[in-house]
Amino acid sequence: MSIARSTALCAALCLGASMGAATGPAAAQGIETQFLISHIDSITPKCRDHPDAPVVGRVSGIVSGTPSRGVSFVGCFASMEACEAWRMPVSGRISGRIIQNRCSYRH
């Protein structure tokens, strides 16, 4: 775990404790989910930045834990191969039920 990530995790847990929130595995899972969402979002090419990209990838599902949380990611890609290379590892990070998991050409 990087120093920045450790510091952020510690700060969030300390803030939660000072506000009377539960700490421990449930609170840490929520923070880990936030890191997961931020990481996937950072590696996903935004459709607003690539409006003419011919392939759209969609992955959504439930990240299990306490509490469970729905997540959804949409990216636009130059090729089906690029989309598949993004989609497969992203869908593998969703620990609960997968709702959408596909790459398709725009109509």
C-alpha positions in Angstrom: 0.0 0.0 0.0 1.4 3.4 -0.9 2.2 6.1 1.7 -0.5 8.4 0.2 -3.1 5.6 0.3 -2.1 4.6 3.8 -2.4 8.2 4.9 -5.8 8.7 3.3 -7.1 5.5 4.8 -5.8 6.5 8.3 -7.3 10.0 7.9 -10.7 8.6 6.9 -10.8 6.1 9.7 -9.8 8.7 12.2 -12.4 11.1 10.9 -15.0 8.4 11.1 -14.0 7.6 14.7 -14.1 11.2 15.7 -17.6 11.5 14.3 -18.9 8.5 16.1 -19.0 6.3 13.0 -18.1 2.6 13.1 -14.6 1.7 12.4 -13.1 -1.6 11.4 -13.8 -3.9 8.5 -17.1 -2.4 7.5 -15.8 1.2 7.4 -12.6 0.1 5.7 -14.6 -1.7 3.0 -16.4 1.5 2.2 -13.0 3.3 1.8 -11.6 0.4 -0.3 -14.7 0.7 -2.5 -14.0 4.4 -3.0 -10.4 3.6 -4.0 -11.6 1.0 -6.4 -14.1 3.4 -8.0 -11.5 6.2 -8.3 -8.9 3.8 -9.8 -11.3 2.4 -12.4 -12.6 5.8 -13.2 -9.0 7.0 -13.8 -8.3 4.3 -16.3 -11.6 4.6 -18.2 -11.6 6.7 -21.3 -14.5 9.2 -21.0 -17.1 9.3 -23.8 -17.2 13.1 -23.4 -13.5 13.1 -24.4 -13.9 10.6 -27.2 -17.4 11.4 -28.7 -16.5 9.7 -32.0 -15.1 6.5 -30.6 -16.9 3.6 -32.3 -17.0 1.2 -29.3 -18.8 1.7 -26.0 -17.9 -0.5 -23.0 -20.2 -0.9 -20.0 -19.5 -2.7 -16.7 -21.8 -2.4 -13.7 -22.6 -4.5 -10.7 -22.6 -4.8 -6.9 -19.5 -4.5 -4.8 -20.2 -6.8 -1.9 -19.4 -5.8 1.6 -21.1 -3.8 4.4 -22.8 -2.0 2.9 -23.0 -3.4 -0.6 -22.7 -0.7 -3.2 -23.7 -0.5 -6.9 -21.1 0.7 -9.3 -21.3 1.5 -13.0 -18.6 2.4 -15.5 -18.9 3.5 -19.1 -16.0 4.1 -21.5 -15.6 4.9 -25.2 -12.8 3.2 -27.2 -11.2 3.3 -30.6 -11.5 -0.5 -31.1 -13.3 -3.6 -29.8 -9.9 -5.0 -28.7 -9.2 -1.9 -26.6 -12.6 -2.1 -25.0 -12.2 -5.8 -24.2 -8.8 -5.2 -22.7 -10.5 -2.7 -20.3 -13.7 -4.6 -19.7 -12.2 -7.9 -18.6 -10.1 -6.7 -15.7 -12.7 -4.1 -14.6 -15.5 -6.7 -14.4 -13.1 -8.9 -12.4 -12.8 -6.3 -9.7 -16.6 -6.4 -9.0 -16.9 -8.8 -6.1 -20.7 -9.2 -6.2 -23.3 -9.6 -8.9 -22.5 -8.3 -12.3 -25.4 -6.5 -14.0 -23.7 -5.3 -17.3 -20.5 -6.5 -18.8 -20.2 -5.8 -22.5 -18.5 -3.9 -25.3 -20.6 -2.9 -28.3 -20.4 -0.8 -31.4 -22.3 2.5 -31.5 -25.4 2.4 -33.7 
